[in-house]
Every structure is written in structure tokens, then in C-alpha cells.
Amino acid sequence: MGIKSLTQIIKKEAPDSIKHDNLYKLSGKKVAVDASLIIYQQLLRYQLLRNTKGDITNHITGLFYKLVKYLSLNIELLFVFDGKAPDLKYECVKERKQKAQDAKDKMELCEDADKKNDLEKHSLRLTKDMIDNVKKLLSLMGVSYIHMDIGEGEAIAAELCRIGYVDYVLTEDMDTLV
């Protein structure tokens, strides 16, 4: 759902509270990862890649290289997957599904290849197969993960940080901050 304009407010009212650092400074630390965020980032990053069956594979290849980077820096990762969304988020989920469907409808009518690719990215939704493939990759690479029945990944990750189980949370969702 997010908190609209929170980043801009923080930049304006407390600019010294934002710090940019090099990734290597997290060496030896535990980081809870908002799995949905990082999977979507990989899906949307480049031209969509597909295997011989026609399945999209960006989330696997992109995540593999990202994991190698973090693990090579001795950063311990714990992926946290979203469970069922809370009832308060029902309208937001409904709106996102509608936007994805609208993009899919436009894509079917589009003839421009680049625009079609862009629309396809906007129509993507995480599937159970995508999540299962990511879990398999994580297991093969020795990376831990949590998948709760109910709750949002970033909220669970934030709680793990609050209680000191992890040192940091990797997300772009500003809800985590509050």
C-alpha cells in the first residue's frame, strides 16, 4: 500500500537521516529481504527472458546474480515471502490486479514490439510457480527463507529487525520504516 510522499517528507524535514553506504559494509550482517520486491525488480529489469517452454525466467537469472553478489560479500540473507494480504489491503490488491489486466488487454492490441514488452511487464503478477522456483533456487544456494500463511513480507522482516534477529531489512516499501 505504501505511505505516499514519505520519502520526500523525510528528505525535506530530516535530510541527515538518509545515509547511502557501500554494500561491502554489510559484510557479516544478517539482512531480511522483502522477497516480493526483489523478485518483481528482477522481473521488470530487462527484456523478458524465457526458457524453451516459454516460461519467463528473469526472476531466476536476475536473482541468482544478485544472490552471488551478496553471498560473496559474506552477507547472510533471509528471504521473507508474503502470505495472505490483510483485509485492509483488499482494495489495493484489487486495484493492482485491474491495472495488470488493463495492461494485458492493451498488450494484445499493440503491434510495437518494445511497447508490447513494456505492457507485458506491467501485466505480470507473481505466480505460485515463480515463488516455488525462487524457493528452490534459495535452497540450492543455502539461503534461508520464511513464508508465513498470513502477513506481508516487509512487515515480518521489520519485526525480525526490531527484535534483533536480523540487522537490516532490504525493501523499498516505506511501511517498513514506520
MARROGU-137726 format. One record per residue (C-alpha): x, y, z; residue in three letters. Coordinates in steps of 0.2 Angstrom, whole numbers, padded with zeros to 4 digits, always signed. Layout:
! MARROGU-137726
XYZAla;...
//
This chain:
! MARROGU-137726
+0000+0000+0000Met;+0014+0012+0004Gly;+0014+0029+0013Ile;+0013+0042-0001Lys;+0027+0055-0001Ser;+0035+0049+0015Leu;+0052+0049+0006Thr;+0050+0067+0000Gln;+0045+0072+0018Ile;+0060+0064+0026Ile;+0072+0071+0013Lys;+0064+0089+0017Lys;+0062+0088+0035Glu;+0076+0076+0041Ala;+0089+0075+0026Pro;+0103+0069+0038Asp;+0093+0054+0042Ser;+0096+0047+0025Ile;+0113+0038+0023Lys;+0120+0030+0007His;+0133+0017+0010Asp;+0143+0003+0001Asn;+0136-0014+0001Leu;+0153-0022+0007Tyr;+0149-0013+0024Lys;+0135-0026+0027Leu;+0148-0040+0027Ser;+0145-0051+0042Gly;+0127-0044+0044Lys;+0110-0053+0043Lys;+0098-0045+0031Val;+0079-0049+0029Ala;+0074-0047+0011Val;+0057-0042+0006Asp;+0055-0057-0007Ala;+0041-0050-0017Ser;+0050-0033-0020Leu;+0066-0041-0026Ile;+0058-0054-0037Ile;+0047-0040-0045Tyr;+0063-0030-0048Gln;+0071-0044-0057Gln;+0056-0047-0067Leu;+0055-0029-0073Leu;+0073-0026-0075Arg;+0077-0031-0093Tyr;+0069-0038-0109Gln;+0059-0053-0103Leu;+0069-0069-0104Leu;+0060-0086-0107Arg;+0065-0104-0107Asn;+0061-0117-0120Thr;+0044-0119-0113Lys;+0040-0101-0115Gly;+0041-0098-0096Asp;+0048-0081-0090Ile;+0065-0083-0081Thr;+0070-0066-0077Asn;+0067-0068-0058His;+0078-0084-0058Ile;+0093-0077-0068Thr;+0092-0060-0060Gly;+0090-0066-0043Leu;+0105-0079-0045Phe;+0117-0065-0049Tyr;+0111-0054-0035Lys;+0112-0068-0023Leu;+0130-0072-0028Val;+0135-0053-0026Lys;+0128-0053-0008Tyr;+0135-0070-0003Leu;+0152-0066-0010Ser;+0152-0051+0002Leu;+0148-0063+0017Asn;+0130-0055+0019Ile;+0118-0068+0027Glu;+0101-0066+0019Leu;+0084-0072+0025Leu;+0070-0070+0012Phe;+0053-0066+0018Val;+0038-0070+0007Phe;+0021-0063+0008Asp;+0007-0073+0015Gly;-0011-0069+0013Lys;-0013-0050+0012Ala;-0023-0042+0027Pro;-0041-0037+0024Asp;-0036-0019+0024Leu;-0026-0021+0008Lys;-0041-0029-0001Tyr;-0045-0013-0012Glu;-0026-0010-0016Cys;-0024-0028-0022Val;-0040-0027-0032Lys;-0033-0011-0040Glu;-0017-0019-0044Arg;-0025-0034-0052Lys;-0036-0022-0063Gln;-0020-0012-0068Lys;-0012-0029-0073Ala;-0027-0034-0083Gln;-0028-0017-0092Asp;-0010-0019-0097Ala;-0013-0036-0103Lys;-0028-0030-0114Asp;-0018-0016-0121Lys;-0004-0028-0125Met;-0015-0039-0135Glu;-0019-0025-0146Leu;-0002-0017-0148Cys;+0009-0020-0163Glu;+0025-0011-0157Asp;+0037-0024-0150Ala;+0045-0013-0137Asp;+0029-0006-0131Lys;+0021-0023-0131Lys;+0036-0029-0120Asn;+0033-0014-0108Asp;+0015-0018-0107Leu;+0018-0036-0103Glu;+0030-0032-0089Lys;+0015-0021-0082His;+0004-0036-0083Ser;+0015-0048-0074Leu;+0009-0055-0057Arg;+0019-0066-0046Leu;+0013-0084-0048Thr;+0015-0099-0037Lys;+0027-0107-0049Asp;+0038-0092-0049Met;+0038-0092-0030Ile;+0042-0110-0030Asp;+0056-0108-0042Asn;+0064-0094-0031Val;+0062-0105-0016Lys;+0071-0119-0025Lys;+0085-0108-0030Leu;+0087-0101-0012Leu;+0088-0119-0006Ser;+0101-0124-0018Leu;+0111-0109-0014Met;+0109-0111+0005Gly;+0099-0096+0008Val;+0085-0096+0021Ser;+0068-0091+0019Tyr;+0051-0089+0028Ile;+0034-0090+0020His;+0020-0086+0033Met;+0002-0090+0029Asp;-0004-0073+0033Ile;+0005-0056+0033Gly;+0016-0045+0022Glu;+0034-0050+0020Gly;+0041-0032+0024Glu;+0031-0031+0040Ala;+0038-0048+0046Ile;+0055-0043+0041Ala;+0053-0026+0050Ala;+0048-0036+0066Glu;+0063-0048+0064Leu;+0074-0032+0064Cys;+0065-0024+0078Arg;+0068-0039+0089Ile;+0086-0041+0084Gly;+0085-0057+0074Tyr;+0092-0048+0058Val;+0102-0032+0057Asp;+0094-0024+0042Tyr;+0079-0025+0030Val;+0080-0024+0011Leu;+0064-0017+0004Thr;+0058-0001-0004Glu;+0042-0002+0005Asp;+0041+0013+0017Met;+0028+0005+0028Asp;+0043-0004+0035Thr;+0051+0012+0042Leu;+0035+0016+0052Val;
//
